[in-house]
Amino acid sequence: MGGLVEVPVCELTGAALDWAVAAVEGVSVALCPPAYGNGWRVRYELIHCQAKYSPSTEWHHVGPVIEQNRVALRPDSGAWAAGVETSGAPIEWRHASDPLVAICRTVVAHKHGPFIHIPQELI
């Protein structure tokens, strides 16, 4: 695996976004190299086997992230807005064309800030 590259959270998509969510949520993942026409993939351990980890495309992966981080989601001008509810503070809404992407970017930015270092293979 190569080095890490700093990327704006608002630009993350696909496996790069999935990796960033895993990093801030403490999910142990591994990168699988391209095979069979697929790009780099993010995998996590499931009782003696590995499975794809993709909160940016799978509701069953992002559901626990929503619940643990108290994420609010709403439609907004043809896109989706997501924000983390914190006591007494206004919600900082982040937008994306896809609701799961909006949720994932919101959680990463809330926990890590506007930039994150990710493996260069995922760029």
C-alpha positions in Angstrom: 0.0 0.0 0.0 1.2 3.5 -0.9 1.1 6.6 1.3 -1.7 8.8 2.5 -3.1 11.8 0.6 -5.0 14.7 2.2 -8.4 15.1 0.5 -11.3 17.5 1.2 -14.2 15.5 2.8 -16.7 17.2 0.5 -15.0 15.6 -2.5 -15.0 12.0 -1.2 -17.0 9.3 -3.1 -17.0 5.6 -3.4 -14.3 3.5 -1.7 -12.5 6.6 -0.5 -15.6 7.7 1.4 -16.3 4.2 2.7 -12.7 4.0 4.0 -13.0 7.5 5.7 -16.3 6.4 7.4 -14.6 3.2 8.6 -11.6 5.3 9.9 -13.7 7.7 12.0 -16.2 5.0 13.2 -13.4 2.6 14.3 -14.4 -0.1 11.9 -11.4 -2.3 11.1 -11.1 -2.6 7.3 -8.7 -3.8 4.6 -8.2 -2.6 1.1 -8.5 -5.2 -1.7 -6.7 -4.4 -4.9 -8.6 -4.2 -8.3 -9.8 -7.5 -9.7 -12.3 -8.6 -12.3 -12.8 -5.0 -13.6 -13.6 -3.6 -10.2 -11.5 -0.8 -8.6 -10.1 -0.8 -5.1 -12.6 -2.2 -2.5 -13.0 -1.7 1.2 -13.6 -4.9 3.1 -14.3 -5.7 6.8 -14.2 -8.8 8.9 -17.4 -10.8 9.4 -17.0 -13.9 11.6 -14.2 -15.7 9.7 -14.7 -14.0 6.3 -14.5 -10.6 4.6 -17.4 -8.7 3.2 -17.6 -5.4 1.3 -18.0 -2.3 3.6 -19.9 0.4 1.8 -21.9 2.8 3.9 -22.0 5.2 0.9 -24.1 2.8 -1.0 -25.7 0.4 1.5 -28.4 1.4 3.9 -27.7 -1.6 6.2 -24.1 -0.3 6.6 -25.0 3.4 7.1 -28.0 2.7 9.5 -25.8 2.2 12.6 -23.7 5.3 11.6 -26.9 7.4 11.5 -28.1 6.1 14.9 -24.8 6.4 16.7 -24.1 9.9 15.4 -27.7 11.3 15.6 -27.6 12.3 11.9 -30.6 14.3 10.5 -31.4 14.0 6.8 -33.7 16.0 4.7 -34.4 16.7 1.0 -33.0 20.1 -0.1 -33.5 21.7 -3.5 -33.2 18.5 -5.5 -30.3 17.2 -3.4 -30.0 15.8 0.2 -28.8 17.6 3.3 -27.4 15.8 6.3 -26.2 17.1 9.6 -25.2 15.9 13.0 -27.4 17.0 15.9 -25.5 18.3 18.8 -27.1 19.8 21.9 -27.5 23.5 21.7 -25.5 24.0 18.5 -27.0 24.7 15.1 -26.7 21.9 12.6 -24.1 22.3 10.0 -25.8 20.8 6.9 -23.7 19.1 4.2 -25.2 18.4 0.8 -24.9 15.7 -1.9 -27.0 14.4 -4.7 -27.3 11.0 -2.9 -28.6 10.7 0.7 -26.0 8.1 1.8 -23.1 10.2 0.5 -24.5 13.2 2.3 -24.7 11.2 5.6 -21.2 9.7 5.2 -19.5 13.1 4.4 -21.3 14.7 7.3 -20.1 12.1 9.8 -16.5 12.2 8.6 -16.4 16.0 8.6 -18.1 16.2 12.0 -15.6 13.8 13.6 -12.5 14.6 11.7 -12.8 18.1 10.1 -13.0 19.3 6.5 -9.9 17.3 5.4 -8.9 13.7 5.9 -5.8 11.6 4.9 -6.8 8.5 2.9 -4.7 5.8 1.0 -3.6 7.2 -2.3 -4.9 4.0 -4.0 -8.4 5.2 -3.4 -8.0 8.5 -5.3 
